[in-house]
Amino acid sequence: MKSILRSLFVVAVAMFGLSVLASFANDVDVSRADKSFLQKAYQDSLAEIDAARLGLKSANADVKTFADRVAADLAKANAELKTLAGTKQVTLSENPSLIAEAKSTPLGVKSDESFDKAFAQTMIDNQKRAIDAFEKAASEGKDPDVKAFAAKILPTLKVHLSMAEELQSRIGK
């Protein structure tokens, strides 16, 4: 009886060890930098979508058009990012990062022309930060799928930056 219990104990310990190793093996598939990129890009994009939606309250048609485009493009990119993260077993937060969200918070208290100017500058700043992160992931990432995703989204981010700069030139700084 003791030998059977001892054997069962050894099997149970071995199975537990294998399950722990299997969970670590999933994390090994994606480097910490790639995992961090996916998580941060998703959260920052959520905050960017929220900021873009604030632009829809503007009386300026150009601001509204730009805001709508950014929100739609980023929602599409986030859907792809979420799928990629799922295949890599990377958990994503469904909330914007506090830092990214805080950068857009002042927009909520602005009105009219001051809002439009602050909105354009916020969007320029956000696009520049996103481009830097995506360029780094596209060139330095370890996982080929993460690199490909970053490279695929970069042109859209650069278009957003160009559009934001053009918007700013029309409405002023």
LINTAFEN-V125506 format. One record per helix or strand of 3 or more residues. SS is the DSSP state (a for helix, b for strand). FROM is the first residue (numbers start at 1). TO is the last residue. If there is no record, write none. Layout:
ss-><SS & SS>
from-><FROM & FROM>
to-><TO & TO>
//
This chain:
ss-><a & a & a & a & a & a>
from-><2 & 32 & 61 & 98 & 112 & 144>
to-><28 & 55 & 87 & 109 & 140 & 171>
//
